[in-house]
């Protein structure tokens, strides 16, 4: 309340900024939040590229192979 | 064996989120996907250090973020390049309504300092709590809160500067118009 009065009586630059940013904080969360999620989902909604699935296959295979080899060593 | 299969399945579930976070950090799809790839390899190697029942998504985000900043330190600022950002915009869906809106938002987001942008993304889009985001970013909860708050204010200021009808009928413009006729 006090800021608003100050702003009306004596609209110096500093006071105006203060009121602006207070108003902004009230106004922005939804407006920004919606766009933020739209931006993010634009990427996140894309299907998982094959390169990652085949990468995981390779990692899986490499590990299975390592395991087999170490099992063989244990047997010998 | 079953545990590993679960790990793999959960890993795949987090990939879309990892890509989106990586894209917001790196500014281009190519770099984002390279980052995700590094993250998957590292996560796979370290999977035995992951405690089942804890938050795999947060764990993966932490690895990805560490990887990104390690690369940044090695390569310097060229990690974030303007061409890449354009490439990312092209990769969007032009037919989608509000695409221009989204492009402007991307530009605004890109003008934020890295720490503010990542805090905003983690809280506002990735769905992490302030506590989780603080852990991912290795900082205090209060630091995340203030970064998010500054990011919001800054984005508001940027969109105000560039603001035209596209940001139209919602509260931002009317607030701004209502409050700042002074000059």
gemmi code that builds the backbone of each chain (N, CA, C; Angstrom):
import gemmi

chains = {
    "A": [
        ("UNK", (0.817, -1.206, 0.000), (0.000, 0.000, 0.000), (0.851, 1.256, 0.000)),
        ("UNK", (1.834, 1.232, 0.861), (2.683, 2.399, 0.995), (3.409, 2.697, -0.321)),
        ("UNK", (3.886, 1.597, -0.976), (4.602, 1.789, -2.230), (3.714, 2.439, -3.281)),
        ("UNK", (2.479, 2.005, -3.306), (1.563, 2.531, -4.308), (1.376, 4.048, -4.100)),
        ("UNK", (1.230, 4.434, -2.862), (1.077, 5.853, -2.569), (2.299, 6.642, -2.986)),
        ("UNK", (3.439, 6.083, -2.633), (4.687, 6.745, -2.990), (4.775, 6.917, -4.500)),
        ("UNK", (4.389, 5.857, -5.210), (4.475, 5.877, -6.656), (3.580, 6.973, -7.250)),
        ("UNK", (2.394, 7.110, -6.685), (1.456, 8.065, -7.240), (1.902, 9.508, -6.945)),
        ("UNK", (2.385, 9.688, -5.721), (2.770, 11.036, -5.338), (4.069, 11.486, -5.992)),
        ("UNK", (4.961, 10.529, -6.110), (6.304, 10.931, -6.521), (6.884, 9.811, -7.410)),
        ("UNK", (6.508, 9.818, -8.667), (6.854, 8.695, -9.524), (8.314, 8.705, -9.991)),
        ("UNK", (9.228, 8.557, -9.059), (10.640, 8.476, -9.442), (10.906, 7.099, -10.050)),
        ("UNK", (11.986, 7.006, -10.793), (12.267, 5.771, -11.528), (12.387, 4.573, -10.592)),
        ("UNK", (13.096, 4.774, -9.507), (13.323, 3.667, -8.577), (12.026, 3.115, -8.018)),
        ("UNK", (11.151, 3.987, -7.612), (9.889, 3.541, -7.037), (9.030, 2.828, -8.068)),
        ("UNK", (9.061, 3.331, -9.266), (8.259, 2.717, -10.315), (8.737, 1.270, -10.566)),
        ("UNK", (10.073, 1.095, -10.634), (10.610, -0.245, -10.842), (10.113, -1.193, -9.764)),
        ("UNK", (10.105, -0.683, -8.565), (9.721, -1.513, -7.435), (8.286, -2.013, -7.603)),
        ("UNK", (7.416, -1.109, -7.958), (6.020, -1.489, -8.136), (5.887, -2.449, -9.306)),
        ("UNK", (6.602, -2.162, -10.401), (6.539, -3.043, -11.562), (6.893, -4.471, -11.200)),
        ("UNK", (8.003, -4.623, -10.494), (8.461, -5.980, -10.246), (7.528, -6.685, -9.266)),
        ("UNK", (6.922, -5.948, -8.365), (5.948, -6.573, -7.480), (4.733, -7.065, -8.260)),
        ("UNK", (4.248, -6.227, -9.145), (3.101, -6.601, -9.966), (3.443, -7.801, -10.825)),
        ("UNK", (4.669, -7.773, -11.355), (5.117, -8.814, -12.260), (5.129, -10.167, -11.564)),
        ("UNK", (5.641, -10.194, -10.346), (5.724, -11.458, -9.643), (4.346, -12.078, -9.444)),
        ("UNK", (3.365, -11.236, -9.295), (2.016, -11.757, -9.153), (1.489, -12.254, -10.489)),
        ("UNK", (1.856, -11.532, -11.554), (1.252, -11.819, -12.847), (1.948, -12.968, -13.578)),
        ("UNK", (3.227, -13.179, -13.320), (3.983, -14.037, -14.220), (3.921, -15.544, -14.027)),
        ("UNK", (3.840, -16.056, -12.831), (4.012, -17.500, -12.723), (3.214, -18.318, -13.738)),
        ("UNK", (1.946, -18.037, -13.934), (1.188, -18.822, -14.898), (1.592, -18.538, -16.337)),
        ("UNK", (1.720, -17.257, -16.646), (2.059, -16.882, -18.016), (3.406, -17.471, -18.411)),
        ("UNK", (4.361, -17.421, -17.504), (5.676, -17.976, -17.798), (5.653, -19.486, -17.690)),
        ("UNK", (5.000, -19.973, -16.669), (4.945, -21.415, -16.452), (4.356, -22.160, -17.639)),
        ("UNK", (3.292, -21.622, -18.215), (2.661, -22.280, -19.364), (3.617, -22.353, -20.544)),
        ("UNK", (4.305, -21.247, -20.790), (5.227, -21.223, -21.928), (6.429, -22.119, -21.661)),
        ("UNK", (6.858, -22.107, -20.427), (8.000, -22.932, -20.044), (7.701, -24.403, -20.303)),
        ("UNK", (6.523, -24.824, -19.890), (6.150, -26.232, -20.095), (5.937, -26.532, -21.569)),
        ("UNK", (5.401, -25.580, -22.310), (5.220, -25.792, -23.752), (6.577, -25.968, -24.426)),
        ("UNK", (7.522, -25.125, -24.020), (8.884, -25.197, -24.557), (9.509, -26.550, -24.246)),
        ("UNK", (9.380, -26.966, -23.004), (9.994, -28.202, -22.528), (9.339, -29.420, -23.176)),
        ("UNK", (8.007, -29.402, -23.208), (7.283, -30.550, -23.745), (7.488, -30.701, -25.243)),
        ("UNK", (7.797, -29.590, -25.889), (8.095, -29.629, -27.314), (9.222, -30.626, -27.583)),
        ("UNK", (10.193, -30.635, -26.686), (11.307, -31.587, -26.814), (10.950, -32.924, -26.183)),
        ("UNK", (10.385, -32.863, -25.000), (10.154, -34.094, -24.238), (9.105, -35.000, -24.882)),
        ("UNK", (8.247, -34.419, -25.716), (7.194, -35.228, -26.334), (7.708, -36.020, -27.532)),
        ("UNK", (8.916, -35.680, -28.002), (9.466, -36.388, -29.160), (9.781, -37.834, -28.771)),
        ("UNK", (9.609, -38.762, -29.721), (9.916, -40.159, -29.409), (11.408, -40.332, -29.107)),
        ("UNK", (11.733, -41.307, -28.292), (13.130, -41.568, -27.944), (13.872, -42.036, -29.195)),
        ("UNK", (14.933, -41.321, -29.591), (15.651, -41.700, -30.808), (16.258, -43.104, -30.694)),
        ("UNK", (16.321, -43.774, -31.838), (16.857, -45.134, -31.859), (18.276, -45.211, -31.330)),
        ("UNK", (19.029, -44.115, -31.523), (20.436, -44.186, -31.128), (20.579, -44.511, -29.650)),
        ("UNK", (19.617, -44.052, -28.846), (19.721, -44.314, -27.407), (19.348, -45.753, -27.081)),
        ("UNK", (18.354, -46.255, -27.808), (17.950, -47.641, -27.569), (19.075, -48.589, -27.985)),
        ("UNK", (19.696, -48.289, -29.129), (20.771, -49.191, -29.541), (22.002, -49.020, -28.646)),
        ("UNK", (22.185, -47.814, -28.135), (23.272, -47.609, -27.176), (23.068, -48.493, -25.942)),
        ("UNK", (21.844, -48.501, -25.449), (21.567, -49.327, -24.272), (21.731, -50.813, -24.592)),
        ("UNK", (21.341, -51.201, -25.821), (21.575, -52.588, -26.241), (23.057, -52.921, -26.186)),
        ("UNK", (23.859, -51.995, -26.734), (25.311, -52.230, -26.755), (25.870, -52.342, -25.347)),
        ("UNK", (25.426, -51.433, -24.486), (25.910, -51.468, -23.105), (25.518, -52.786, -22.437)),
        ("UNK", (24.298, -53.196, -22.722), (23.783, -54.458, -22.189), (24.645, -55.626, -22.651)),
        ("UNK", (24.890, -55.653, -23.956), (25.675, -56.743, -24.535), (27.088, -56.763, -23.985)),
        ("UNK", (27.685, -55.562, -23.926), (29.065, -55.461, -23.437), (29.152, -56.009, -22.016)),
        ("UNK", (28.138, -55.701, -21.239), (28.159, -56.151, -19.856), (27.960, -57.661, -19.765)),
        ("UNK", (27.030, -58.165, -20.581), (26.785, -59.605, -20.595), (28.053, -60.351, -21.002)),
        ("UNK", (28.757, -59.773, -21.978), (29.986, -60.397, -22.469), (31.047, -60.415, -21.362)),
        ("UNK", (31.157, -59.250, -20.701), (32.122, -59.161, -19.594), (31.826, -60.223, -18.540)),
        ("UNK", (30.539, -60.364, -18.279), (30.126, -61.316, -17.250), (30.479, -62.744, -17.663)),
        ("UNK", (30.174, -63.044, -18.943), (30.475, -64.389, -19.432), (31.959, -64.667, -19.317)),
        ("UNK", (32.754, -63.665, -19.698), (34.205, -63.864, -19.652), (34.694, -64.090, -18.233)),
        ("UNK", (34.157, -63.317, -17.324), (34.628, -63.467, -15.943), (34.125, -64.792, -15.369)),
        ("UNK", (32.944, -65.255, -15.828), (32.461, -66.559, -15.398), (33.386, -67.659, -15.924)),
        ("UNK", (33.806, -67.497, -17.200), (34.710, -68.478, -17.791), (35.993, -68.552, -16.998)),
        ("UNK", (36.496, -67.361, -16.635), (37.748, -67.334, -15.869), (37.572, -68.063, -14.545)),
        ("UNK", (36.420, -67.866, -13.952), (36.163, -68.536, -12.672), (36.186, -70.052, -12.843)),
        ("UNK", (35.686, -70.529, -13.991), (35.616, -71.965, -14.214), (36.992, -72.563, -14.425)),
        ("UNK", (37.860, -71.780, -15.136), (39.153, -72.349, -15.483), (40.067, -72.560, -14.285)),
    ],
    "B": [
        ("UNK", (19.698, -59.837, -12.717), (19.295, -59.656, -14.120), (18.013, -58.837, -14.212)),
        ("UNK", (17.046, -59.204, -13.374), (15.779, -58.474, -13.376), (16.003, -57.016, -13.008)),
        ("UNK", (16.875, -56.823, -12.022), (17.179, -55.481, -11.566), (17.717, -54.647, -12.730)),
        ("UNK", (18.620, -55.245, -13.519), (19.199, -54.508, -14.635), (18.152, -54.169, -15.691)),
        ("UNK", (17.258, -55.091, -15.924), (16.212, -54.845, -16.902), (15.321, -53.684, -16.447)),
        ("UNK", (14.991, -53.667, -15.173), (14.220, -52.559, -14.618), (14.974, -51.247, -14.800)),
        ("UNK", (16.256, -51.306, -14.495), (17.081, -50.115, -14.605), (17.031, -49.581, -16.031)),
        ("UNK", (17.174, -50.486, -16.967), (17.127, -50.102, -18.369), (15.783, -49.477, -18.731)),
        ("UNK", (14.720, -50.103, -18.277), (13.391, -49.599, -18.614), (13.169, -48.203, -18.015)),
        ("UNK", (13.602, -48.053, -16.768), (13.429, -46.750, -16.122), (14.295, -45.679, -16.773)),
        ("UNK", (15.467, -46.118, -17.191), (16.370, -45.212, -17.901), (15.684, -44.662, -19.153)),
        ("UNK", (15.077, -45.561, -19.896), (14.408, -45.168, -21.141), (13.258, -44.202, -20.858)),
        ("UNK", (12.586, -44.429, -19.734), (11.470, -43.545, -19.388), (11.926, -42.124, -19.117)),
        ("UNK", (13.138, -41.983, -18.612), (13.608, -40.643, -18.245), (14.227, -39.912, -19.444)),
        ("UNK", (14.546, -40.654, -20.506), (15.244, -40.042, -21.646), (14.545, -38.792, -22.196)),
        ("UNK", (13.228, -38.808, -22.406), (12.596, -37.577, -22.925), (12.864, -36.360, -22.042)),
        ("UNK", (12.790, -36.558, -20.745), (13.076, -35.465, -19.815), (14.538, -35.043, -19.867)),
        ("UNK", (15.405, -36.025, -19.969), (16.836, -35.712, -20.059), (17.130, -34.885, -21.301)),
        ("UNK", (16.476, -35.247, -22.400), (16.698, -34.511, -23.651), (16.231, -33.067, -23.524)),
        ("UNK", (15.074, -32.901, -22.918), (14.529, -31.547, -22.777), (15.420, -30.701, -21.865)),
        ("UNK", (15.871, -31.292, -20.782), (16.764, -30.562, -19.875), (18.082, -30.258, -20.580)),
        ("UNK", (18.622, -31.258, -21.274), (19.893, -31.079, -21.978), (19.775, -29.993, -23.044)),
        ("UNK", (18.646, -29.976, -23.742), (18.461, -28.967, -24.787), (18.435, -27.567, -24.180)),
        ("UNK", (17.839, -27.460, -22.998), (17.779, -26.139, -22.360), (19.156, -25.705, -21.881)),
        ("UNK", (19.995, -26.664, -21.527), (21.358, -26.319, -21.106), (22.233, -26.014, -22.314)),
        ("UNK", (22.181, -26.910, -23.302), (23.162, -26.864, -24.382), (22.719, -25.970, -25.533)),
        ("UNK", (21.424, -25.767, -25.696), (20.951, -24.867, -26.730), (20.820, -25.489, -28.110)),
        ("UNK", (21.185, -26.757, -28.274), (20.974, -27.386, -29.575), (20.654, -28.863, -29.379)),
        ("UNK", (19.896, -29.402, -30.316), (19.522, -30.809, -30.214), (20.725, -31.724, -30.308)),
        ("UNK", (21.639, -31.407, -31.231), (22.805, -32.274, -31.399), (23.585, -32.380, -30.106)),
        ("UNK", (23.858, -31.235, -29.536), (24.624, -31.239, -28.292), (23.831, -31.867, -27.163)),
        ("UNK", (22.543, -31.618, -27.173), (21.697, -32.203, -26.135), (21.767, -33.721, -26.204)),
        ("UNK", (21.670, -34.253, -27.407), (21.669, -35.712, -27.528), (23.037, -36.305, -27.228)),
        ("UNK", (24.087, -35.567, -27.545), (25.415, -36.033, -27.134), (25.522, -36.096, -25.614)),
        ("UNK", (24.978, -35.072, -24.993), (24.982, -35.037, -23.525), (24.184, -36.203, -22.943)),
        ("UNK", (23.028, -36.463, -23.540), (22.197, -37.559, -23.055), (22.940, -38.880, -23.231)),
        ("UNK", (23.611, -39.013, -24.357), (24.366, -40.244, -24.597), (25.449, -40.446, -23.537)),
        ("UNK", (26.221, -39.376, -23.295), (27.253, -39.445, -22.238), (26.628, -39.828, -20.902)),
        ("UNK", (25.485, -39.230, -20.643), (24.805, -39.478, -19.366), (24.397, -40.938, -19.241)),
        ("UNK", (23.874, -41.491, -20.330), (23.438, -42.886, -20.285), (24.620, -43.822, -20.055)),
        ("UNK", (25.731, -43.525, -20.738), (26.922, -44.367, -20.569), (27.417, -44.286, -19.126)),
        ("UNK", (27.507, -43.066, -18.612), (27.968, -42.891, -17.232), (27.016, -43.572, -16.248)),
        ("UNK", (25.728, -43.373, -16.466), (24.733, -43.959, -15.571), (24.841, -45.485, -15.586)),
        ("UNK", (25.067, -46.009, -16.786), (25.174, -47.455, -16.907), (26.384, -47.960, -16.117)),
        ("UNK", (27.501, -47.273, -16.284), (28.714, -47.672, -15.572), (28.538, -47.577, -14.061)),
        ("UNK", (27.766, -46.586, -13.635), (27.636, -46.341, -12.196), (26.347, -46.898, -11.615)),
        ("UNK", (25.654, -47.713, -12.372), (24.313, -48.110, -11.929), (24.331, -48.801, -10.575)),
        ("UNK", (25.475, -49.393, -10.215), (25.514, -50.076, -8.916), (25.639, -49.089, -7.762)),
        ("UNK", (25.968, -47.845, -8.083), (25.994, -46.840, -7.023), (24.614, -46.201, -6.827)),
        ("UNK", (23.714, -46.496, -7.749), (22.356, -45.958, -7.584), (21.595, -46.788, -6.564)),
        ("UNK", (20.969, -46.106, -5.622), (20.203, -46.815, -4.600), (18.765, -46.962, -5.059)),
        ("UNK", (18.346, -48.205, -5.319), (16.964, -48.426, -5.752), (15.988, -47.818, -4.751)),
        ("UNK", (14.942, -47.259, -5.261), (13.964, -46.637, -4.373), (14.189, -45.137, -4.248)),
        ("UNK", (15.409, -44.679, -4.547), (15.619, -43.233, -4.568), (15.274, -42.729, -5.964)),
        ("UNK", (15.370, -41.433, -6.162), (14.866, -40.803, -7.369), (15.842, -40.942, -8.546)),
        ("UNK", (15.522, -41.887, -9.429), (16.410, -42.122, -10.578), (16.487, -40.901, -11.487)),
        ("UNK", (15.350, -40.242, -11.642), (15.323, -39.069, -12.523), (16.283, -37.996, -12.006)),
        ("UNK", (16.219, -37.723, -10.714), (17.116, -36.718, -10.138), (18.571, -37.150, -10.249)),
        ("UNK", (18.799, -38.434, -10.061), (20.159, -38.985, -10.162), (20.704, -38.777, -11.581)),
        ("UNK", (19.872, -39.064, -12.583), (20.292, -38.905, -13.979), (20.492, -37.427, -14.335)),
        ("UNK", (19.609, -36.588, -13.846), (19.757, -35.151, -14.097), (21.070, -34.634, -13.507)),
        ("UNK", (21.416, -35.152, -12.344), (22.672, -34.729, -11.709), (23.866, -35.123, -12.573)),
        ("UNK", (23.829, -36.353, -13.067), (24.928, -36.818, -13.924), (25.006, -35.950, -15.181)),
        ("UNK", (23.853, -35.696, -15.787), (23.833, -34.911, -17.025), (24.360, -33.495, -16.789)),
        ("UNK", (23.921, -32.912, -15.710), (24.339, -31.547, -15.410), (25.858, -31.489, -15.151)),
        ("UNK", (26.343, -32.444, -14.378), (27.791, -32.493, -14.130), (28.554, -32.630, -15.433)),
        ("UNK", (28.051, -33.487, -16.294), (28.699, -33.718, -17.584), (28.713, -32.423, -18.410)),
        ("UNK", (27.586, -31.728, -18.393), (27.497, -30.482, -19.156), (28.534, -29.466, -18.669)),
        ("UNK", (28.621, -29.279, -17.361), (29.540, -28.257, -16.855), (30.997, -28.691, -16.979)),
        ("UNK", (31.234, -30.002, -16.939), (32.593, -30.483, -17.202), (32.991, -30.138, -18.636)),
        ("UNK", (32.070, -30.379, -19.562), (32.348, -30.051, -20.973), (32.518, -28.546, -21.163)),
        ("UNK", (31.667, -27.772, -20.487), (31.773, -26.308, -20.563), (33.162, -25.847, -20.158)),
        ("UNK", (33.631, -26.408, -19.055), (34.949, -25.999, -18.557), (36.032, -26.367, -19.553)),
        ("UNK", (35.859, -27.532, -20.193), (36.870, -27.965, -21.161), (36.837, -27.110, -22.417)),
        ("UNK", (35.638, -26.835, -22.887), (35.506, -26.203, -24.204), (35.309, -24.703, -24.130)),
        ("UNK", (34.949, -24.200, -22.974), (34.664, -22.773, -22.869), (33.282, -22.463, -23.389)),
        ("UNK", (33.034, -21.204, -23.583), (31.679, -20.760, -23.883), (31.126, -21.245, -25.217)),
        ("UNK", (31.982, -21.727, -26.100), (31.461, -22.133, -27.410), (30.466, -23.290, -27.297)),
        ("UNK", (30.354, -23.859, -26.118), (29.363, -24.918, -25.913), (27.965, -24.434, -26.289)),
        ("UNK", (27.738, -23.166, -26.069), (26.419, -22.644, -26.397), (26.523, -21.763, -27.639)),
        ("UNK", (26.061, -22.267, -28.753), (26.269, -21.490, -29.970), (24.952, -21.060, -30.593)),
        ("UNK", (25.022, -19.936, -31.257), (23.823, -19.349, -31.829), (23.231, -20.241, -32.924)),
        ("UNK", (24.107, -20.830, -33.740), (23.607, -21.709, -34.798), (22.774, -22.837, -34.224)),
        ("UNK", (23.283, -23.363, -33.133), (22.592, -24.477, -32.496), (21.195, -24.095, -32.064)),
        ("UNK", (21.092, -22.898, -31.542), (19.784, -22.444, -31.079), (18.822, -22.306, -32.253)),
        ("UNK", (19.351, -21.809, -33.366), (18.500, -21.716, -34.546), (18.083, -23.096, -35.015)),
        ("UNK", (19.038, -24.026, -34.977), (18.728, -25.389, -35.404), (17.597, -25.951, -34.563)),
        ("UNK", (17.630, -25.624, -33.285), (16.613, -26.133, -32.392), (15.256, -25.537, -32.728)),
        ("UNK", (15.273, -24.262, -33.069), (14.001, -23.626, -33.425), (13.424, -24.272, -34.670)),
        ("UNK", (14.302, -24.597, -35.627), (13.839, -25.212, -36.860), (13.253, -26.588, -36.602)),
        ("UNK", (13.756, -27.207, -35.553), (13.293, -28.557, -35.264), (11.915, -28.581, -34.618)),
        ("UNK", (11.392, -27.428, -34.336), (10.064, -27.370, -33.707), (8.963, -27.707, -34.691)),
        ("UNK", (7.768, -27.385, -34.358), (6.656, -27.720, -35.242), (6.003, -26.435, -35.723)),
        ("UNK", (6.396, -25.983, -36.904), (5.934, -24.681, -37.392), (4.421, -24.617, -37.560)),
        ("UNK", (3.822, -25.764, -37.826), (2.378, -25.743, -38.073), (1.607, -25.507, -36.774)),
        ("UNK", (2.305, -25.750, -35.698), (1.651, -25.617, -34.397), (1.312, -24.163, -34.115)),
        ("UNK", (0.125, -23.936, -33.642), (-0.225, -22.580, -33.277), (0.587, -22.174, -32.054)),
        ("UNK", (0.989, -20.929, -32.056), (1.783, -20.484, -30.917), (3.248, -20.783, -31.088)),
        ("UNK", (3.658, -21.206, -32.277), (5.065, -21.514, -32.501), (5.935, -20.273, -32.341)),
        ("UNK", (5.460, -19.166, -32.892), (6.206, -17.911, -32.760), (6.358, -17.527, -31.292)),
        ("UNK", (5.290, -17.715, -30.594), (5.265, -17.471, -29.172), (6.376, -18.265, -28.486)),
        ("UNK", (6.477, -19.525, -28.879), (7.455, -20.435, -28.303), (8.873, -19.997, -28.661)),
        ("UNK", (9.042, -19.557, -29.906), (10.366, -19.086, -30.329), (10.813, -17.893, -29.494)),
        ("UNK", (9.900, -16.973, -29.296), (10.226, -15.811, -28.479), (10.575, -16.232, -27.069)),
        ("UNK", (9.827, -17.195, -26.596), (10.099, -17.647, -25.237), (11.481, -18.292, -25.143)),
        ("UNK", (11.824, -19.094, -26.160), (13.153, -19.715, -26.195), (14.249, -18.665, -26.150)),
        ("UNK", (14.044, -17.621, -26.943), (15.054, -16.554, -26.980), (15.183, -15.909, -25.614)),
        ("UNK", (14.042, -15.662, -24.993), (14.066, -15.042, -23.666), (14.780, -15.952, -22.674)),
        ("UNK", (14.473, -17.217, -22.759), (15.078, -18.202, -21.865), (16.594, -18.233, -22.060)),
        ("UNK", (16.976, -18.102, -23.316), (18.392, -18.190, -23.628), (19.176, -16.977, -23.122)),
        ("UNK", (18.460, -15.898, -22.862), (19.142, -14.698, -22.366), (19.392, -14.764, -20.867)),
        ("UNK", (18.832, -15.757, -20.220), (19.055, -15.887, -18.778), (20.447, -16.429, -18.500)),
        ("UNK", (21.018, -16.051, -17.358), (22.244, -16.709, -16.919), (21.985, -18.213, -16.748)),
        ("UNK", (23.017, -19.028, -16.998), (22.847, -20.485, -16.954), (22.203, -20.970, -15.658)),
        ("UNK", (22.658, -20.405, -14.536), (22.160, -20.938, -13.258), (20.673, -20.631, -13.064)),
        ("UNK", (20.246, -19.478, -13.551), (18.824, -19.133, -13.425), (17.967, -19.967, -14.363)),
        ("UNK", (18.482, -20.171, -15.580), (17.718, -20.951, -16.552), (17.518, -22.375, -16.057)),
        ("UNK", (18.588, -22.977, -15.566), (18.443, -24.376, -15.153), (17.513, -24.486, -13.946)),
        ("UNK", (17.577, -23.524, -13.042), (16.679, -23.562, -11.880), (15.227, -23.446, -12.331)),
        ("UNK", (14.989, -22.543, -13.250), (13.629, -22.342, -13.764), (13.105, -23.611, -14.439)),
        ("UNK", (13.948, -24.240, -15.239), (13.554, -25.466, -15.939), (13.270, -26.597, -14.945)),
        ("UNK", (14.175, -26.776, -14.014), (14.020, -27.887, -13.072), (12.735, -27.753, -12.273)),
        ("UNK", (12.455, -26.541, -11.835), (11.270, -26.316, -11.006), (10.008, -26.188, -11.864)),
        ("UNK", (10.104, -25.400, -12.912), (8.899, -25.055, -13.677), (8.496, -26.071, -14.719)),
        ("UNK", (9.451, -26.895, -15.177), (9.119, -27.810, -16.270), (9.424, -29.270, -15.951)),
        ("UNK", (10.559, -29.531, -15.327), (10.928, -30.928, -15.074), (10.161, -31.519, -13.906)),
        ("UNK", (9.548, -30.656, -13.106), (8.712, -31.145, -12.025), (9.452, -31.533, -10.761)),
        ("UNK", (10.651, -31.001, -10.564), (11.366, -31.294, -9.330), (10.922, -30.339, -8.216)),
        ("UNK", (11.086, -30.821, -6.980), (10.862, -29.947, -5.840), (12.087, -29.035, -5.687)),
        ("UNK", (11.946, -27.996, -4.894), (13.090, -27.119, -4.633), (14.236, -27.915, -3.998)),
        ("UNK", (13.883, -28.860, -3.154), (14.908, -29.666, -2.481), (15.667, -30.521, -3.490)),
        ("UNK", (14.921, -31.155, -4.395), (15.569, -31.994, -5.407), (16.436, -31.150, -6.331)),
        ("UNK", (15.904, -30.003, -6.742), (16.671, -29.124, -7.637), (17.949, -28.662, -6.954)),
        ("UNK", (17.857, -28.394, -5.660), (19.044, -27.959, -4.917), (20.099, -29.056, -4.909)),
        ("UNK", (19.640, -30.285, -4.783), (20.577, -31.405, -4.776), (21.218, -31.572, -6.156)),
        ("UNK", (20.398, -31.469, -7.181), (20.908, -31.618, -8.545), (21.959, -30.539, -8.842)),
        ("UNK", (21.709, -29.327, -8.375), (22.605, -28.203, -8.672), (23.682, -28.003, -7.602)),
        ("UNK", (23.727, -28.883, -6.629), (24.715, -28.769, -5.547), (24.675, -27.398, -4.893)),
        ("UNK", (23.510, -26.944, -4.535), (23.440, -25.664, -3.840), (22.297, -25.688, -2.822)),
        ("UNK", (22.138, -24.588, -2.112), (21.120, -24.529, -1.067), (19.727, -24.337, -1.664)),
        ("UNK", (18.732, -24.779, -0.942), (17.346, -24.627, -1.382), (17.011, -23.151, -1.610)),
        ("UNK", (17.477, -22.313, -0.690), (17.224, -20.876, -0.815), (17.825, -20.291, -2.081)),
        ("UNK", (18.979, -20.827, -2.472), (19.628, -20.364, -3.702), (18.760, -20.690, -4.914)),
        ("UNK", (18.211, -21.902, -4.936), (17.324, -22.285, -6.042), (16.108, -21.360, -6.070)),
        ("UNK", (15.543, -21.122, -4.893), (14.356, -20.267, -4.838), (14.648, -18.887, -5.396)),
        ("UNK", (15.776, -18.337, -5.015), (16.053, -16.976, -5.474), (16.416, -16.964, -6.960)),
        ("UNK", (17.053, -18.041, -7.436), (17.342, -18.100, -8.879), (16.058, -18.182, -9.692)),
        ("UNK", (15.131, -19.003, -9.236), (13.849, -19.134, -9.943), (13.123, -17.793, -9.956)),
        ("UNK", (13.149, -17.143, -8.806), (12.453, -15.867, -8.711), (13.085, -14.808, -9.615)),
        ("UNK", (14.419, -14.779, -9.618), (15.095, -13.809, -10.496), (14.865, -14.150, -11.966)),
        ("UNK", (14.851, -15.465, -12.261), (14.618, -15.890, -13.645), (13.238, -15.440, -14.117)),
        ("UNK", (12.250, -15.613, -13.260), (10.884, -15.200, -13.613), (10.823, -13.706, -13.877)),
        ("UNK", (11.433, -12.964, -12.971), (11.410, -11.512, -13.136), (12.098, -11.108, -14.431)),
        ("UNK", (13.254, -11.737, -14.672), (14.043, -11.395, -15.861), (13.275, -11.726, -17.142)),
        ("UNK", (12.689, -12.913, -17.180), (11.920, -13.310, -18.370), (10.777, -12.327, -18.589)),
        ("UNK", (10.156, -11.941, -17.501), (9.077, -10.958, -17.610), (9.580, -9.663, -18.209)),
        ("UNK", (10.756, -9.257, -17.771), (11.329, -8.013, -18.298), (11.667, -8.161, -19.777)),
        ("UNK", (12.242, -9.297, -20.131), (12.628, -9.510, -21.534), (11.399, -9.511, -22.430)),
        ("UNK", (10.383, -10.222, -22.006), (9.176, -10.297, -22.832), (8.462, -8.954, -22.887)),
        ("UNK", (8.656, -8.181, -21.855), (8.074, -6.832, -21.864), (8.768, -5.972, -22.917)),
        ("UNK", (10.083, -6.110, -22.976), (10.847, -5.327, -23.939), (10.469, -5.714, -25.362)),
        ("UNK", (10.429, -7.035, -25.598), (10.090, -7.501, -26.936), (8.586, -7.608, -27.131)),
        ("UNK", (7.884, -7.313, -26.073), (6.468, -7.657, -26.055), (5.665, -6.938, -27.113)),
        ("UNK", (4.875, -7.716, -27.826), (3.891, -7.113, -28.704), (2.624, -7.926, -28.548)),
        ("UNK", (1.742, -7.825, -29.505), (0.443, -8.472, -29.394), (0.499, -9.957, -29.094)),
        ("UNK", (1.592, -10.608, -29.480), (1.643, -12.058, -29.311), (1.538, -12.494, -27.859)),
        ("UNK", (1.994, -11.623, -27.001), (1.878, -11.991, -25.593), (0.599, -11.439, -24.996)),
        ("UNK", (-0.189, -10.998, -25.914), (-1.403, -10.270, -25.786), (-2.297, -10.409, -24.594)),
        ("UNK", (-3.396, -11.097, -24.778), (-4.548, -10.801, -23.928), (-4.368, -11.277, -22.493)),
        ("UNK", (-3.200, -11.837, -22.182), (-3.056, -12.372, -20.834), (-2.618, -11.277, -19.872)),
        ("UNK", (-2.353, -11.711, -18.695), (-2.144, -10.750, -17.623), (-0.852, -9.946, -17.760)),
        ("UNK", (0.190, -10.524, -18.390), (1.451, -9.785, -18.420), (1.260, -8.425, -19.050)),
        ("UNK", (0.787, -8.457, -20.292), (0.715, -7.224, -21.052), (-0.190, -6.211, -20.381)),
        ("UNK", (-1.329, -6.691, -19.926), (-2.257, -5.743, -19.328), (-1.681, -5.162, -18.031)),
        ("UNK", (-0.972, -6.008, -17.291), (-0.320, -5.487, -16.089), (0.690, -4.407, -16.469)),
        ("UNK", (1.480, -4.743, -17.490), (2.534, -3.809, -17.872), (1.933, -2.507, -18.388)),
        ("UNK", (0.948, -2.668, -19.245), (0.311, -1.481, -19.796), (-0.350, -0.665, -18.689)),
        ("UNK", (-0.963, -1.404, -17.776), (-1.649, -0.722, -16.693), (-0.703, 0.008, -15.760)),
        ("UNK", (0.488, -0.541, -15.598), (1.353, -0.016, -14.554), (2.367, 0.993, -15.070)),
        ("UNK", (2.809, 0.851, -16.318), (3.968, 1.627, -16.720), (3.731, 2.640, -17.839)),
        ("UNK", (2.711, 3.437, -17.739), (2.516, 4.435, -18.787), (3.339, 5.703, -18.547)),
        ("UNK", (4.063, 5.721, -17.424), (4.674, 6.954, -16.944), (5.584, 7.652, -17.962)),
        ("UNK", (6.531, 6.891, -18.567), (7.532, 7.495, -19.438), (6.871, 8.152, -20.641)),
    ],
}
model = gemmi.Model(1)
for chain_id, residues in chains.items():
    chain = gemmi.Chain(chain_id)
    for i, (resn, *xyz) in enumerate(residues, 1):
        res = gemmi.Residue()
        res.name, res.seqid = resn, gemmi.SeqId(i, " ")
        for name, pos in zip(("N", "CA", "C"), xyz):
            atom = gemmi.Atom()
            atom.name, atom.element = name, gemmi.Element(name[0])
            atom.pos, atom.b_iso = gemmi.Position(*pos), 0.0
            res.add_atom(atom)
        chain.add_residue(res)
    model.add_chain(chain)
structure = gemmi.Structure()
structure.add_model(model)
structure.setup_entities()
